[in-house]
Amino acid sequence: MRPDTKYYHYFFAALWLAVAFGVQYLVPEDPLKIVAFVSGYASIGLAIIVFAVCLSPLSRVLRHPFVTSLLANRRYIGLWGCAFAWTHVALAVAHLLGGDLGLIFQPDGFMLLLGLLALTIVTALALTSSDGMVRLLGGQNWKRLHSLVYVAVLLVAVHAFNIGKVVFATDWAKWALVGVVVLVALFKARHQFKFF
Ligand code: HEM
């Protein structure tokens, strides 16, 4: 483990706790409180995952030691994104879906199903993020598997745009996510096909 890795763990653990205590003490009423918990972990989890995706394009345009450190710790940043996503799902299933997982497979649970697919992808990526797994799968297969993160971000975007009640009920959040996704896609296309 690199010497700077522990600071990333401290930062994200503090952020996780800040959401827990912030919502607990700042949001007064109960039905609002649970939606704030679910949305807080969901939106920050998505932001962390998108941030991890942006790191490699960012490192090409910004050659700063901090960006190098972020890139070297990308797997841990992704793991924390996954932890926030699992917290969101556990709270949503327990409190908003009344513990009934069957709702995901109902016709009107389609947006939840997209969330479940994204969670499956993100979890598979977290479980295969170690150096040992890179060696076991082989570099090319590992890269192919990990490029599924783009699919996961698109699935979550559709999920959040359709059922988001707090952050993604606002236009700015939708446009910010669309903007980042378009920028990353353009950057990838430029890199892959030497477009412009
Ligand atoms: C990688 C996995 C997932 C991520 C990153 C994610 C992210 C999000 C985001 C960003 C929102 C919008 C929050 C807002 O507008 O404030 C949301 C809403 C929601 N998600 Fe997920 N989601 C995931 C998976 C799931 C799964 C598997 C379920 C349930 C089975 C679920 C249940 C819900 C519910 C009920 C809402 C609406 C409540 C709310 O707005 O907070 N999500 N999710």
Residues whose N, C-alpha, C, O or C-beta is under 5 A from the ligand:
A	BS01	HEM	V35 V38 S39 A42 S43 G45 L46 A85 V89 A92 L96 L112 G115 L116 A118 L119 V122 V156 A160 I163 G164 K165 V166 V167 F168 A169
